[in-house]
């Protein structure tokens, strides 16, 4: 199976490398012409060239605006039987519209949100949440297996991206809340390593306390993952979704504000874990790596 990958950044590049190392032929396209080779992929000269060569096309792009622009170039080149798998975080309404345009032509469009970050992409242990045709998903499972440990079919088109937005909201909440607690713990004079030991055996335990902050307190921000600006984008998509669903979000706006703060203080294009430094800045210049 020949696999085309459009978008070879932090996640797409690692995913392409996993697929190539797994023995598949990978054709890559990115705005940066150096990225395909770095990801172990053959470089396509254009989106049309990639579409002509690939059986399956994977998208790893920043947002729906970029996805729609790429698909505007790709759609005329796609042929019956091809499968497009969108690994991005996107607006479900946009996803469904693309799906509905492609379906009459016999082209399957799967929305496949991914979770786990750069480390899981490198290890091949991502979680994938998929919306769209289950038959098409079964066809591409061998490709997904190169970079994913768990693959869940969530239902009709859009449901994978809905699931991703719900998950990313919880991810943002746990990261922002834990960052606030760590800054407070530092200012209170606590040993933050001990604080994490307590939290991780208590009711406050979450992904950030287990997997992020034990590294951050040692000075490792786990660079290479979702930036604060992209986290803010995902949270705004979540708020758009719940508004459409007529669900009141009491916790979404303050969570979004934390990552907007990080952007305003210069951390927007850095990993979202730096939100702890943004909160530390306005708490008097606190850094949680300092000895306690």
Number of C-alpha atoms within 10 A of each C-alpha: 13 14 26 29 31 26 25 28 20 16 24 26 26 23 28 34 24 24 24 19 15 13 10 17 17 27 27 30 24 22 11 10 14 12 20 27 15 14 24 20 25 18 21 22 13 14 21 15 16 27 25 15 16 22 18 22 24 26 22 25 22 17 16 18 12 12 22 16 10 16 16 12 14 18 18 11 14 23 15 12 13 18 24 28 25 26 24 23 29 29 21 23 15 15 24 21 13 20 20 15 13 20 12 10 14 14 20 24 28 31 33 35 28 27 21 15 17 21 16 19 26 18 16 21 18 25 21 24 24 30 28 23 16 15 9 18 23 12 12 19 12 13 20 24 17 23 24 24 15 15 18 13 17 20 14 15 24 26 23 29 29 27 20 24 25 17 16 19 23 17 17 24 20 19 25 25 14 22 26 20 15 26 21 17 16 21 16 10 10 14 14 22 13 10 15 20 14 13 14 16 10 10 8 12 16 17 14 20 21 15 11 18 25 17 14 16 18 13 13 13 18 18 15 15 18 18 22 27 20 20 21 25 19 24 26 17 23 23 21 13 18 16 12 9 9 9 10 10 12 8 11 18 12 13 20 22 14 24 30 20 18 26 21 12 15 12 21 21 14 20 19 28 27 26 26 26 21 25 24 21 15 11 14 9 12 19 20 24 14 11 12 13
